[in-house]
Amino acid sequence: MKKLLFLAVLMSLPVHAESYLSPPDLPSLAAVTTALNNTPSVRAATANLGVESANSDKLRAGSYETAIRLNTQQRQTLVPNQRYTEWDVGLERALRLPNKSRLDAQLGEQSMEQAHFVLGDALHESGRMLLTSWFSWLREFYQTQQWQAQVDGLVTQLDAVNKRVRAGDAAKLDQLQAEAALAQAQAQLADAALRLAVAKNELNRRYPAIALPAQPILPQPELVTEPLDYWQQRSMEHNHELAIAHNDTARFGTMLARSEADKIPDPSVGVRFANERGGEDKIIGVSVSIPFTGNARRANAQMAAANQLVATEREAGVRTKIETETANTWLATQSAYRAWQASANASTAMRRHADLIARAYQLGESGLTDVLNARRLAQEAELNAINTRLAAAQARYRLLLDTHALWPIDADEAGHS
């Protein structure tokens, strides 16, 4: 009953496609579903459904088989030359007790449930990896764009310096400074382009079903207003790892009951037909055999009880782990959002400052060193603003993903069965 209640709670929220988000700054749901279904771990977990289905059939059928016994012999009596060819044939089969049949069928059902939970967990982990790879690519994409803008600005600055040097309004040192600043920015641009190529290659290789847009949308962070308790509850209701641990506890409980039931041996019954004394005697018989229990059966029951205790403690550990991870992710969403707001304000202020210094240089009221320093600080602030913006959006999406509100990652949904 507890297991059924847990499964009912686990599957309580809607699982239709319309219940999920489809933000424009992420791949489409159709592309995500195709990509996740084609990851090696998900394909392996899907194949495992067939393994557990066969195992369930095996448990229902039982391991007992009908055996045939065929004997032949020669009988020689004290009477000279009196010999008889005799033979007998028999069928024998062990009978599984009804309680054991029920427990074996229950174990088969629990194994199938576990296989579905494992598939869901594989989808979840693949979704996490996809989300991480996507935001890594976005981060490198926009950093590369920002470095390109910095290089373009320094090229314009160098052209202005060269004109002033030719006109005699600036020293040769200014030209060298501008050239050095441009070279440094070009080196940073090359590094950013390499990181972008690596991030793009990883996405293309791991998830070929996802087409990368030429100009992705920069995510707009949103503040997570729900309290931590709300997300803790959703995480507990929709966590495959916890479902696996809980099902393990239930399965080992069933195994314990099966081991206890196995202390009563299964009887074997058989029928026998014998032909003796050359056909003079016809014998029909029925046999029943019951093995004596030994220490092995008791040891199996003790081992099952120990395994159930281990599974119970492991489930408690998984529960604590999920609570901790959810709290950490929720805290990350709050901190990242505040960090993004602060860094965005700082970036705006530093960009205005850089523009004012550049204007002052044009009017001859500041030196080139001030301009280049202001540009460098503005660039650092802009890069930090991009990083914190993406971190805030990623943290929120991770929270939604872990609570099954972002992408379809349940094994019982369309396309995953």
N, C-alpha and C positions, 0 to 999 in steps of 0.2 A: 504494500500500500504506500509506504514512504517513497519507494522508487517511482511509482506511477505519479504521485503528487509532485515529485521533483521534476519529472519529465514534462508534466503539464505546465509547471511554472516556467521551465526552460523555453518552451515553445509558445509562451503566452502572447507575445507581440506579433503583429502581422508580418508576413514574410513575402508579400507581393512586391513587385518592382516599384509600384507607385508609392510605397512607404519609404523608399530610400531617396537620398538626396542626389541631385545631378548638377552640381555646381559647374559653371563654365570653366573654372580654372583647373579642373581635373578631367581625366579621360571619361568618355561616356560609359554608362552602365553596361551597354552591350559589349564594348571593347574590353572593359575590365573583366566581365564574366568570361569572355573567350580567353583572355590572357591568363586568368587564374586557373581555368580548367586545363590549360596546356602546360602548366608548370610540372616538372618531374615529380615533386612531392605529392601534388594533387592527383596526378595520373597513377602513382603508386598506391595512394590511399583508395582510389576508385577501384583499382584492380583487386585490392584487399577485400572489397565487398564481396567479390566472387569467392574468395578463399573462405570467408566467414560464412557465406551462404552454404557452401559445400560442407563446412564443418557443422553447421546447424543441422543439415540433413543427416549427417553422420551420427550426431548425438541423438537425434530422434529415432533413427533406425537401430542404434545400439551396436555393440561390437560382437554380440553373440551370433553364431552361425550354426546351421544344422550340419551335423557330422554323420557320415555313414561308416559303418564298421562291417567289414566282410572277412570272415574267417573260413578256412577249410582245413580238414584234418583227415587222417587215416586211422580207423579204429581196427585193432587186431585182437581178437578174443583168444581164449585158450583152446577153442575148437580149431583143429588144424584147417588151414586154408580158408578160414572164415574172416574176411576183411571187409570193412565197410568204408565207403567214402562219405564223409559227413561235411556239412557246411552250415553256416548261419550268417544272417545279415541283420543289421540293426540300424535304426536311426536314433540320433540323440541330439538334444538341444537344451542349452541353459535358458531358463525363463527369467526375464528381468521382472522384479517385483513392481507393482503399479506405482508405488511412491517414487521408485528410482526412475521410472520412465518419465514421470511428471517433472522431476528435478532435472533430468537430462534435457528435456524439451525447454525448460526455463533457462538453462545454461546456454542453449543454442540461441534463444531470443536475446539474451543479454550480450552474447558475442556479436550478434548482428547490430544491436544498438551501439555497442562499443565501436564497431567498424564505421558506423555513420558519424559518431562523435570524432573519431580520428580523422575522417575526411573533412569534417567541419573545421577541425583544428588546423589541418593542412591548408585549407582555404584561408583561414584567418591569418596564419603566419605568412602565407604568400601575399595576402593583402597588405600586411605590414611592410614586407619587403618592397612591394610595388610602390606604396606610399613614400617610403624612404627614398627609393631610387628616383621617383618623380620629382620630389622636392630637391634632391641633390642636383638633378638636371636643371630645374628652375633656378636654383641658387647660382649655378655656374653660368647659366644663360644670361641672367641679368647682371652678374658681376662682369662678364665679358662685355656686355653692352656698355656698362658704366666705364670700364677701362677704355673702350673705344671712344666714348665721348670725351674722356680725359685726354687721350692722344690727339683727338681732333682739336680740342681747345688749345693744347700746347703747340700744335702746328700753327694755328692761327696766331698764338702769342709769339712764336718764333718769327713768323713773317713780319709782324709788327715791329719786333726788336730789330730785325735786319733792315727794315726801312729807316728806322731811327739811327742805326749805326751808319748807314750810307749817307744819311742827311747830317751826320755829325752831332745828333742830339743824344746819343747813347754811347757808352764805352764798349770796347770789344769784350770786356768781361761779362757784360750783360748777355751778349750773344752766346758766349760759352756756357753761361748758366742756363739759358733757355734750351740750348742743345742737349745739355746733360739731363735736364728735367724731362725733355722729350724722350731721350734714350731710355731713361729709367721707366717711364710710363709704357713705352713700347715693349720692354722686357716683361713688365707685369701683364700686359695684354697678351703676350705670347704664352705665358704661364696659364693665364685664365682660359685662353683658347684650347690649350692642351687638356685642362681639367674638364672643360665643356665637352670635348671630343670623347674623353673617357666615359663621362656620365651618359652621354648620348649612346655610345656603343653598348654600355651595360644595359640600358633600357631596351635597345633594339634587339640585343641578343637574348635577354631574359624574357621579354614580352613582345615578340614580333607582331602580335595582333594590335598593338597600340601604335597608331601613327602620330608622330610628334608634329605639332603645329609649327609653322614657320615663325609665328609670333605668338607665343603663349600669353595668356592673361595673367597679369600679376595679381595674386590673391589679395583680397581685402579682409584683414583679420576681423573677427567678431568676438565680442566679449561673451564668455560663458557665464551666464547669470544664475544657472541652477546651482544649488548647494552641493557639497561633496556627497552627502548622504544619498541624494538622488542618483548620482552616477555610480556610487557603490552598489546600490540596489540593482541598477540596470546591468552592471558588470556581472553580478552574481547570477542574474537571470539568464545571461547570454554569454557564458564562457564555456568553451568546449573543453578546456583543460580541466576545469572543475567538474564538468559532466563526466569526463573520462575517469577522474579520480573517484567520483561518487559511484559510478557504475562498477569500477573495480571493487569497491567496498561491498556493493551488492552481490557481485559475482562470487567473491570469495566467501560471502555468507552462504550463497547457494552451494558452493563447493563444500563448505563445512557440513551443511545439511546432507549433502550427497555422501560425504565420507561417513557421517554418523549412520546413515541408512545402509551403507555398505558393510557395517558391522554384522548385519544379518545376511548371510551368504545367499546367493541366488541358487535355487535348486536346478538340477539338470534332470530331465525326464527323457525316456527313450522307449522305443518298442523294438522287439526282437523276434525274428522268425528263424527257427532252426530245423534242419533236416538231418536226422541221426539214424544210425543203423541201416544205411542204404535206403532210407525212405520209410522204414517201418515206424519210426517215431517222428511225429510232427510236433514242434513246440512253438508256441506263441507266448511271449512274455512282455511284461512292462517293467521298466527299471526307473528308480528314482535315486539320485545321489545328491547329497548335501555336504559341501566341504566344511571342515572344522575351521573356525576363525583362528587367526594367529596374531602375533605382535605387529605384523605389517599393517593390518587394517587399523589398529589402534594408533600406530605411528602416523598413518595417513590423516586420521582425524585430528591428531595433535598438530600436524604441520598445517592443515587447513585453518585451524583456529589461529595459529600464529600468523599465517598470511593475512587473515582477515584483520587482525590487530595492526599489522604493518600497513595495510591499505587504509584503515581508519585514520591512523596517524598521518599518513601521506596526504589524505584528503584534507585534514586540518591544516597541514603545511601549505597545500595549494591554495586553500581559502585565504590564509594569511598573506601569501604571495600576491594574490589577485587584489586584495584590499590595499596592500602597499603600493602596487604598481598603479592602480587606479588613482590613489591619492597623489602619487608623484606626478602622474599625467595631468590631473586636475590642477595641482599647484603650478605645473609648468605652463598651463594655459593662462592662468592668472598673471604669473610673473612675466611671461613672454609678451602678453598684451600690453602691460604697463611699460615694459622695456621698449616695445615698438613705438608707443606714443612719445616717450621721452626721446628716443633716437630720431624719430621723424621731426620733432621740434628742433632738436640740435642740428640736424642736417639742413633744415630750412634756414636756421640762423647762420650757419657756417657758409651756406651758399650765398646769402645776401652779403655777408661780410666779404667773401671773395669777390663778389661783383663790385662792391664799393672800393676795395683796394685796387681792382683792375681799372676802375674809372679814375681813381686818384692817380694811378700811374700814367694814364693817358693825358692827364692834366699836368703831369710833372710834379705831383705832390707826394709821391711815394716811390720807393725803389723797386727794381725787379725782384729782389730777394723777398720783399714783403708779398708781392703778387704770387710768386711760386709757392711760398709757405702757405699762403691763404688757400691756393688751389689744392695743395696737398692735404691740408686739414679738411677742406670741404669734401674732397674725394673720400677720405677715411670716414667721415661722418655719413656720407651717402652709402658707402658699402656697408657700414654698420646698420644703417636704416633698412637696407634691403635684407640683410641677414636676420634682423629681429622681426621684420615683417613676415618673412617666410617661416621663421620659427614659430611665431604666434599662430599662423594659419595651420601649420603642420601639427602643432600640439592639439588644436581643436579637432582637426580631422582624425587624429589618432584616437582621441577620446570617443568620437562618434563611431569610428571603426570598431573599437573594442566593445562597444555596446550594440553593435549590429544595426546601426542607424545610418551608415554611410553606403556600404556596398553589400550585395547579397552573398553572404559567406556561410550559409547554412546548408548542410548536406541534403536536407529534405526539400530544397527549393527546386524549381524547374531548372533543368540544365545541370543539376548536380546529382540526380538520383541514379 
